[in-house]
Amino acid sequence: MDVLRRATDFAYKTCGIAAAIALAAIAVLMLAQIIGRLFGIMVPGVNEAAAFLLPTTSFLALAYAFRAGSHIRVSLVLHMLPDKARRVADLLSVGIGALLMGFFAKSTWGLMQDSIRFSEVSDGLLAIPLAVPQAAMFLGIAMLTLAMVEEFFNILSGRTPSFDDTRDVVMREREDASND
């Protein structure tokens, strides 16, 4: 089980890193546009590229943020519940969340397949295939679904939910490695 957990944590971190790279790319594009304006140089397609990188940033970071405990939760109420009731509430919320995310992943997959089938591209200066940002959305939602299913079984087996730990996933591994 620990091998699987380490593998999925690696996948979540990889998506988180890809999200950070997409965010940095947005910053670089915007900076290029600003500097270009100062020198009278037009950088075409920056707004469109940045608009497609934004969902990439948002969706790819979902699973990493979930595992790190960064998603918004109503923990004030949960902490006042008895342990058994809290475990049931955690199971229900993660289970329902996994089902919803699975539905969204399936829908996004269908949307992406339609975009590929009909060769849909964006309107504007850059003819970006719509399947590219949709693939990032699908990957992010699918990874969040996987993280929620994994967490459901983690809670079901009696372990503490990973999102109850306020330390970051990356920092936790570094601390664990330094303690060995």
Sequence and secondary structure as in RCSB ss.txt:
>XXXX:A:sequence
MDVLRRATDFAYKTCGIAAAIALAAIAVLMLAQIIGRLFGIMVPGVNEAAAFLLPTTSFLALAYAFRAGSHIRVS
LVLHMLPDKARRVADLLSVGIGALLMGFFAKSTWGLMQDSIRFSEVSDGLLAIPLAVPQAAMFLGIAMLTLAMVE
EFFNILSGRTPSFDDTRDVVMREREDASND
>XXXX:A:secstr
 HHHHHHHHHHHHHHHHHHHHHHHHHHHHHHHHHHHHHTT   TTHHHHHHHHHHHHHHHTHHHHHHTT S   H
HHHTTS HHHHHHHHHHHHHHHHHHHHHHHHHHHHHHHHHHHTT B SSSS  BTHHHHHHHHHHHHHHHHHHHH
HHHHHHTT   GGG  S HHHHHHHHHHH 
